[in-house]
Amino acid sequence: MSIFHNAYEAIQDSLYIWRQEMRQVVKDEGVLIFFIIVPLAYPILYSWIYNNETVREVPVAVVDQSHSALSRQFIRRCDASPDVRVAYYAQDLDEARSLVSRQLVKGVYLIPTDFDTRLNRMQQATISVYCDMSLMLTYKAIFQTAQVVSMGMGSELTSKLGGHYTHREEVIAARPLDYAEVALYNPQGGYGSSVLPAVLMLILQQTLVLGIGLSAGTAREENRYKQLIPVSRYYHGMFRIVFGKALCYFMIYAVMGAWLVAAVPRLFHFPQLAPWTALVALMVPYILACIFFGMAVSCMVKYRENVMLLMVFISVPLLFLTGASWPQSNIPGAWQGVSWLFPSTYGVRAYIKLNSMGASLADISTEYVILWTHVLVYFILACLVYRYQIHLARQDVRDRLTQMKQERLEKMMAGE
């Protein structure tokens, strides 16, 4: 009977903590924003901005100092490309910079005076490209268009100087090995399909940690940890507290996780190759790892504002450390070691392999095992953190009782 009694008591304690935490989440506007509003709205805004994947007809200005047939040919081909539109002809570079500063154009093509002369002398000519770097998509369109056009013109000039007799020989000389360029796992070559899956997974971790840290900061400011003392009668009471809180967070983020990794990619037509069973198998350890990680990190949150300063500051470095926007092979070993501490590193890599590359669960076995290791390690750390918090709360209660007894004794002695 004692076993059943202990089990019943553990369930009751966990449900009590779950109710208390759910009530605090609903009452706290800041936690509600991080748990509900941000995961719902931010992915839609971010995905909508980059939903076009690529930009077309980016306006550019041309400074043609050569005024030759070859320079006009270069300009015509750039203007005929789908990505660039020659909107202005500037007299000099200063006028072109003025057009860029007024946002009338997004880039400048500068053709030097010796462009035609150097080509006729069989020397290498140079075309300078100036781009507005405030938006990577426009920079990519302007630079790649100039690169493709210059390479095409260079191949044609090379074939004409080769002394071939037929047009077919010129074509073979210009391009001896024909190929079709297709970006792996990203046929559109777009920024959204490449980076947004990583951003969605990172949003899940960051909002979860922010909400947990905000709740912990509020509890510490109000000294609400005293309410957990009756539940923590035994050592295993820490497990009940952590389990009750984790159950509250998991119920909320089971819905938010489905929205982020299943609904948002479908709404904006991002690559979605993983079956729902594989996504569920991945998201369960990832959400649990993020929950226990947030609960462990909450020990560093003394005030509500601290967690926002901490997590918002490291959001961009965490995105780079995942290897989604920066090659993993180029990340220094020390920083790769730092990345192992965060569930987002392996959650992002596993999600991209599953959803964008069509991998199976067996292909992400390394990331999968590490995520479950994070769950275990951060669960133990969370238990230790809450045990320490309860110890401080108990000590505070003892000090207050001692102080009250001392004050009562002093009053009694003064009355005598």
ZAPAPA-219751 format. One record per residue (C-alpha): x, y, z; residue in one letter. Coordinates in pm, 1 decimal, m for minus. Layout:
<pts>
          x          y          z   bake
          X          Y          Z      A
...
</pts>
This chain:
<pts>
          x          y          z   bake
        0.0        0.0        0.0      M
      287.1      237.3       72.9      S
      404.7      211.1     m289.6      I
       61.4      308.8     m421.3      F
       35.9      581.9     m160.5      H
      372.7      728.2     m262.0      N
      278.3      707.8     m629.1      A
      m54.3      881.2     m562.0      Y
      121.1     1148.1     m357.6      E
      378.7     1205.0     m633.2      A
      103.2     1246.1     m892.0      I
      m87.2     1487.1     m668.4      Q
      223.3     1694.9     m601.4      D
      316.1     1709.3     m971.1      S
      m36.3     1812.1    m1068.4      L
      m32.4     2078.5     m797.6      Y
      289.7     2224.1     m941.9      I
      144.5     2196.0    m1294.1      W
     m168.0     2391.3    m1193.4      R
       33.6     2658.1    m1016.5      Q
      270.6     2703.4    m1309.8      E
       m8.9     2708.6    m1567.2      M
     m188.5     2971.8    m1360.3      R
      126.3     3183.9    m1343.3      Q
      180.1     3153.8    m1719.8      V
     m171.9     3277.5    m1789.3      V
     m144.7     3562.9    m1538.3      K
      201.2     3685.7    m1640.9      D
      171.1     3896.2    m1956.9      E
      543.7     3877.4    m2030.2      G
      555.1     3498.4    m2015.0      V
      237.6     3477.7    m2221.4      L
      395.5     3694.6    m2491.5      I
      706.6     3475.6    m2513.6      F
      513.9     3147.2    m2496.7      F
      224.1     3230.6    m2730.5      I
      245.8     3560.4    m2918.6      I
      609.2     3550.7    m3031.2      V
      610.2     3186.2    m3154.6      P
      287.5     3252.6    m3345.1      L
      363.9     3591.5    m3497.6      A
      740.9     3611.1    m3543.8      Y
      776.6     3308.6    m3776.8      P
      496.4     3442.2    m3998.0      I
      660.5     3783.9    m4022.2      L
     1007.0     3644.3    m4089.6      Y
      881.6     3386.8    m4340.8      S
      667.1     3643.4    m4521.4      W
      964.8     3875.0    m4568.6      I
     1175.4     3602.6    m4733.4      Y
      890.3     3412.2    m4897.2      N
      990.5     3528.2    m5247.1      N
     1319.5     3339.3    m5207.7      E
     1483.7     3552.3    m5478.9      T
     1442.9     3911.5    m5598.4      V
     1388.3     4022.0    m5957.5      R
     1457.7     4342.0    m6151.5      E
     1685.2     4498.5    m5892.1      V
     1756.1     4857.4    m6006.1      P
     2120.8     4943.5    m6070.4      V
     2311.9     5244.7    m6204.1      A
     2581.6     5216.0    m6470.6      V
     2889.3     5438.7    m6499.0      V
     3014.6     5366.4    m6851.9      D
     3352.5     5537.9    m6892.0      Q
     3448.3     5320.0    m7190.4      S
     3161.4     5405.0    m7429.4      H
     3257.1     5110.6    m7649.3      S
     3065.0     4834.7    m7824.5      A
     3179.2     4577.8    m7568.2      L
     3074.4     4793.9    m7272.8      S
     2729.3     4849.8    m7427.7      R
     2703.6     4475.4    m7486.3      Q
     2778.6     4410.9    m7119.5      F
     2511.7     4662.9    m7014.9      I
     2248.9     4514.6    m7249.8      R
     2306.6     4162.7    m7121.0      R
     2283.6     4271.9    m6758.0      C
     1962.2     4459.7    m6834.0      D
     1820.7     4154.4    m7014.1      A
     1881.6     3926.6    m6713.9      S
     1580.9     3854.2    m6488.5      P
     1753.2     3973.4    m6171.7      D
     1885.3     4318.9    m6268.6      V
     1733.7     4626.4    m6432.3      R
     1955.8     4912.3    m6552.5      V
     1759.7     5206.6    m6416.5      A
     2007.6     5496.8    m6446.8      Y
     2317.3     5598.1    m6641.8      Y
     2542.1     5808.1    m6419.5      A
     2815.4     6044.8    m6538.6      Q
     3057.6     5950.3    m6264.1      D
     3085.2     5744.9    m5945.8      L
     2981.0     6034.4    m5721.4      D
     2648.2     6066.1    m5900.6      E
     2600.0     5690.2    m5875.2      A
     2667.6     5702.2    m5500.0      R
     2405.9     5973.6    m5469.1      S
     2152.9     5747.7    m5640.6      L
     2237.5     5466.9    m5397.2      V
     2210.5     5696.2    m5094.4      S
     1863.1     5803.5    m5210.0      R
     1769.6     5435.3    m5251.6      Q
     1686.0     5485.0    m5618.9      L
     1923.9     5200.9    m5705.2      V
     2070.2     4911.7    m5507.0      K
     2407.2     4887.4    m5682.0      G
     2649.6     5035.0    m5933.8      V
     2838.3     4888.7    m6230.4      Y
     3155.5     5088.5    m6307.1      L
     3310.1     5016.8    m6649.0      I
     3659.5     5179.2    m6667.6      P
     3792.2     5377.5    m6963.2      T
     4042.7     5107.3    m7065.3      D
     3784.3     4827.3    m7072.5      F
     3768.9     4791.1    m7451.8      D
     4139.6     4867.3    m7500.2      T
     4258.4     4595.8    m7262.8      R
     4029.5     4337.2    m7417.0      L
     4151.2     4417.4    m7768.0      N
     4508.5     4379.3    m7642.1      R
     4413.5     4036.4    m7500.8      M
     4460.5     4159.9    m7146.2      Q
     4231.9     4109.6    m6851.1      Q
     3976.3     4386.1    m6803.0      A
     3798.4     4471.2    m6479.7      T
     3442.1     4583.7    m6402.0      I
     3382.3     4717.7    m6053.0      S
     3059.3     4626.4    m5874.7      V
     2929.9     4832.6    m5580.4      Y
     2632.5     4694.7    m5385.2      C
     2405.0     4803.3    m5105.4      D
     2474.9     4540.7    m4837.9      M
     2167.3     4617.3    m4625.6      S
     1984.1     4329.5    m4795.4      L
     2169.1     4013.0    m4894.7      M
     1918.5     3920.2    m5165.1      L
     1982.2     4235.5    m5369.4      T
     2357.4     4201.0    m5327.6      Y
     2340.1     3843.5    m5451.6      K
     2134.7     3938.9    m5758.7      A
     2361.1     4228.8    m5860.9      I
     2690.1     4051.1    m5806.5      F
     2593.6     3717.4    m5961.4      Q
     2445.2     3886.6    m6269.6      T
     2769.2     4075.7    m6335.7      A
     2966.9     3756.1    m6276.4      Q
     2757.9     3544.0    m6515.2      V
     2756.9     3807.4    m6791.6      V
     3132.3     3868.1    m6768.4      S
     3205.7     3494.5    m6776.7      M
     2981.5     3452.1    m7079.6      G
     3144.7     3737.4    m7268.7      M
     3488.8     3607.5    m7174.4      G
     3407.4     3261.5    m7311.7      S
     3283.4     3412.1    m7638.5      E
     3596.0     3623.3    m7681.4      L
     3815.4     3321.8    m7609.9      T
     3637.4     3107.5    m7869.3      S
     3661.1     3379.7    m8136.6      K
     4036.5     3408.0    m8086.9      L
     4082.4     3032.2    m8113.7      G
     4074.5     3019.2    m8495.0      G
     3781.2     2778.2    m8523.0      H
     3606.6     2717.4    m8855.0      Y
     3251.0     2640.8    m8743.8      T
     3010.6     2777.6    m8484.8      H
     2991.8     2433.7    m8322.5      R
     3366.4     2436.1    m8261.1      E
     3335.9     2778.1    m8099.0      E
     3059.3     2653.6    m7868.8      V
     3263.3     2348.9    m7765.6      I
     3572.1     2563.3    m7706.3      A
     3375.4     2807.8    m7491.6      A
     3208.3     2529.8    m7289.7      R
     3378.6     2195.1    m7344.7      P
     3187.6     2027.2    m7059.9      L
     2819.8     2112.7    m7046.2      D
     2649.9     2101.2    m6706.3      Y
     2329.9     2201.5    m6532.1      A
     2370.7     2388.3    m6204.1      E
     2120.7     2286.0    m5936.4      V
     2167.1     2383.7    m5570.2      A
     2164.2     2076.9    m5344.9      L
     1850.1     2057.6    m5127.6      Y
     1758.4     2411.8    m5236.8      N
     1652.8     2409.9    m5604.5      P
     1529.6     2768.4    m5592.5      Q
     1857.0     2890.5    m5447.9      G
     1659.3     3101.7    m5201.7      G
     1751.4     3241.0    m4863.5      Y
     1424.2     3132.0    m4703.9      G
     1455.8     2762.6    m4786.1      S
     1817.4     2766.0    m4670.8      S
     1813.0     2950.4    m4337.6      V
     1452.9     2977.6    m4218.8      L
     1425.8     2612.8    m4100.6      P
     1715.1     2684.3    m3863.7      A
     1554.4     3009.3    m3751.6      V
     1225.3     2833.7    m3672.1      L
     1396.3     2579.6    m3447.4      M
     1601.0     2851.3    m3279.1      L
     1284.9     3054.1    m3213.8      I
     1142.6     2755.8    m3027.6      L
     1442.9     2731.9    m2795.7      Q
     1485.7     3104.7    m2738.2      Q
     1120.6     3181.6    m2661.6      T
     1098.5     2881.4    m2430.4      L
     1409.7     2981.7    m2236.2      V
     1296.8     3345.6    m2227.0      L
      956.0     3250.8    m2088.1      G
     1098.3     3013.8    m1825.7      I
     1362.9     3267.2    m1723.7      G
     1103.8     3543.6    m1700.6      L
      883.8     3326.9    m1479.3      S
     1182.1     3232.3    m1261.9      A
     1286.0     3596.3    m1227.5      G
      934.7     3691.2    m1119.6      T
      926.6     3404.2     m866.9      A
     1259.1     3510.2     m724.0      R
     1151.2     3874.3     m696.1      E
      830.5     3771.2     m516.6      E
     1007.8     3492.5     m321.8      N
      746.5     3250.5     m455.8      R
      978.4     2952.6     m407.9      Y
      842.9     2927.2      m53.6      K
      524.4     2780.4     m202.6      Q
      724.2     2477.5     m318.6      L
      847.5     2386.5       31.0      I
      546.4     2163.2      120.3      P
      598.0     1962.0     m200.6      V
      971.1     1915.8     m137.2      S
      941.8     1713.6      183.0      R
     1179.5     1450.0       49.9      Y
     1470.3     1446.8     m188.4      Y
     1253.8     1300.2     m463.3      H
     1024.6     1599.2     m419.4      G
     1260.2     1787.2     m649.8      M
     1168.4     1547.2     m928.0      F
      801.3     1622.5     m869.4      R
      858.6     1995.0     m890.6      I
     1064.8     1972.9    m1207.2      V
      822.9     1723.9    m1362.5      F
      518.5     1940.5    m1283.7      G
      674.0     2252.7    m1432.5      K
      808.3     2064.1    m1732.9      A
      463.3     1917.5    m1797.7      L
      316.9     2268.7    m1813.1      C
      581.3     2391.6    m2057.2      Y
      565.3     2074.6    m2268.0      F
      188.7     2100.2    m2312.0      M
      222.2     2455.4    m2441.1      I
      518.5     2390.3    m2667.8      Y
      381.9     2068.7    m2811.7      A
      134.1     2297.7    m2988.3      V
      389.7     2570.1    m3061.1      M
      638.7     2313.2    m3192.2      G
      381.3     2169.9    m3432.8      A
      305.9     2521.9    m3553.0      W
      672.1     2609.9    m3607.6      L
      801.8     2295.3    m3777.9      V
      491.9     2170.1    m3958.7      A
      240.1     2448.5    m4019.9      A
      468.0     2744.8    m4102.0      V
      678.6     2559.5    m4366.6      P
      358.6     2437.3    m4530.7      R
      203.7     2785.0    m4531.2      L
      505.5     2940.5    m4703.9      F
      596.8     2642.2    m4924.2      H
      937.0     2571.4    m4773.9      F
     1092.6     2225.3    m4829.0      P
      909.0     1968.3    m4620.5      Q
     1034.6     1614.1    m4684.1      L
     1012.7     1457.0    m4338.1      A
      712.1     1239.5    m4244.4      P
      517.5     1343.7    m3937.6      W
      637.7     1041.9    m3740.8      T
     1002.2     1147.2    m3782.3      A
      918.9     1505.4    m3684.8      L
      741.8     1388.5    m3368.4      V
     1034.4     1161.9    m3280.6      A
     1272.1     1459.2    m3316.0      L
     1060.8     1725.6    m3147.8      M
      995.1     1530.0    m2826.7      V
     1361.5     1522.0    m2711.9      P
     1429.6     1868.0    m2853.8      Y
     1145.3     2034.5    m2663.9      I
     1232.2     1845.9    m2343.9      L
     1599.8     1941.3    m2378.5      A
     1503.7     2307.4    m2427.5      C
     1269.4     2295.7    m2126.5      I
     1525.9     2148.3    m1887.8      F
     1795.8     2373.0    m2032.9      F
     1578.4     2676.6    m1963.1      G
     1502.8     2556.9    m1610.8      M
     1873.6     2503.8    m1543.7      A
     1966.9     2844.5    m1687.1      V
     1695.2     3011.6    m1477.5      S
     1926.6     2992.9    m1175.0      C
     2122.5     3283.6    m1327.7      M
     1811.4     3502.1    m1354.0      V
     1781.2     3730.2    m1054.6      K
     1549.6     3984.8    m1215.3      Y
     1298.6     3953.6    m1499.1      R
     1501.0     4166.2    m1739.7      E
     1822.2     3962.3    m1705.3      N
     1707.6     3670.0    m1917.3      V
     1610.6     3897.6    m2208.2      M
     1954.2     4058.7    m2212.5      L
     2122.2     3717.8    m2200.6      L
     1922.3     3519.0    m2457.0      M
     1862.5     3796.7    m2711.3      V
     2234.9     3873.2    m2713.3      F
     2334.8     3515.2    m2796.9      I
     2061.2     3447.8    m3056.5      S
     2270.3     3544.7    m3359.4      V
     2585.3     3358.0    m3241.2      P
     2371.8     3048.8    m3180.4      L
     2242.1     3065.4    m3538.1      L
     2598.2     3073.9    m3672.1      F
     2706.5     2790.0    m3441.7      L
     2440.7     2559.1    m3585.5      T
     2624.5     2554.8    m3919.5      G
     2313.7     2660.9    m4114.2      A
     2427.6     3011.0    m4214.3      S
     2802.0     2957.0    m4170.6      W
     2994.1     2642.1    m4275.8      P
     3044.3     2412.2    m3981.1      Q
     3392.6     2323.6    m4105.2      S
     3496.4     2690.1    m4069.1      N
     3386.0     2718.3    m3705.7      I
     3688.0     2706.1    m3468.2      P
     3712.1     2404.2    m3242.7      G
     3664.9     2606.8    m2924.0      A
     3340.1     2755.5    m3050.5      W
     3220.9     2416.1    m3166.9      Q
     3275.1     2296.6    m2811.6      G
     3060.3     2586.1    m2686.5      V
     2787.2     2493.7    m2934.9      S
     2758.3     2145.4    m2779.2      W
     2602.0     2304.1    m2469.8      L
     2290.8     2424.8    m2653.6      F
     2008.7     2194.4    m2770.6      P
     1949.5     2421.4    m3071.8      S
     2282.1     2315.8    m3228.0      T
     2178.1     1953.9    m3276.0      Y
     1807.1     2024.0    m3305.2      G
     1864.5     2253.8    m3602.6      V
     2104.5     2015.0    m3774.0      R
     1870.2     1719.8    m3729.0      A
     1566.4     1916.0    m3848.5      Y
     1742.7     2040.6    m4162.7      I
     1859.8     1689.4    m4246.7      K
     1511.7     1547.6    m4196.8      L
     1296.9     1817.8    m4350.5      N
     1520.7     1973.3    m4617.3      S
     1747.2     1685.3    m4717.5      M
     1507.2     1393.9    m4683.0      G
     1717.0     1201.5    m4428.8      A
     1577.5      927.8    m4205.4      S
     1599.6      888.7    m3828.8      L
     1891.3      651.4    m3876.1      A
     2079.6      927.2    m4059.8      D
     2044.5     1164.9    m3763.9      I
     2127.0      906.6    m3498.2      S
     2418.8     1115.8    m3366.6      T
     2209.0     1429.2    m3318.3      E
     1922.1     1221.4    m3179.4      Y
     2136.9     1054.1    m2912.6      V
     2294.8     1386.6    m2812.5      I
     1952.2     1549.0    m2773.0      L
     1841.6     1271.4    m2536.2      W
     2172.5     1316.2    m2352.1      T
     2088.3     1685.7    m2316.4      H
     1748.4     1587.2    m2175.3      V
     1908.6     1370.3    m1906.6      L
     2190.1     1610.0    m1815.9      V
     1975.0     1922.9    m1800.8      Y
     1702.1     1738.0    m1609.8      F
     1954.0     1654.9    m1337.0      I
     2085.3     2013.2    m1340.1      L
     1730.5     2149.0    m1316.5      A
     1662.5     1927.9    m1014.5      C
     1980.6     2051.5     m847.9      L
     1892.4     2412.9     m925.9      V
     1544.6     2383.7     m776.0      Y
     1676.8     2193.6     m475.8      R
     1914.3     2481.2     m414.4      Y
     1631.9     2735.4     m451.8      Q
     1415.3     2546.0     m204.0      I
     1710.5     2527.7       35.2      H
     1746.0     2905.2       18.4      L
     1372.2     2948.7       72.0      A
     1381.1     2718.6      375.1      R
     1677.3     2903.9      514.5      Q
     1491.4     3230.9      469.1      D
     1188.9     3088.7      651.8      V
     1408.8     2967.6      938.5      R
     1574.7     3307.2      965.1      D
     1239.0     3482.0      973.3      R
     1106.4     3243.0     1241.0      L
     1417.8     3294.3     1447.1      T
     1380.9     3669.2     1411.3      Q
     1011.3     3653.3     1509.4      M
     1092.8     3442.4     1816.7      K
     1365.7     3684.4     1913.3      Q
     1133.3     3981.5     1875.1      E
      860.0     3805.3     2079.3      R
     1109.7     3718.2     2350.5      L
     1231.2     4077.1     2364.8      E
      871.0     4200.8     2394.4      K
      799.8     3953.7     2674.6      M
     1112.8     4062.9     2861.8      M
     1025.8     4425.1     2809.9      A
      671.4     4362.0     2944.2      G
      809.2     4197.0     3256.7      E
</pts>
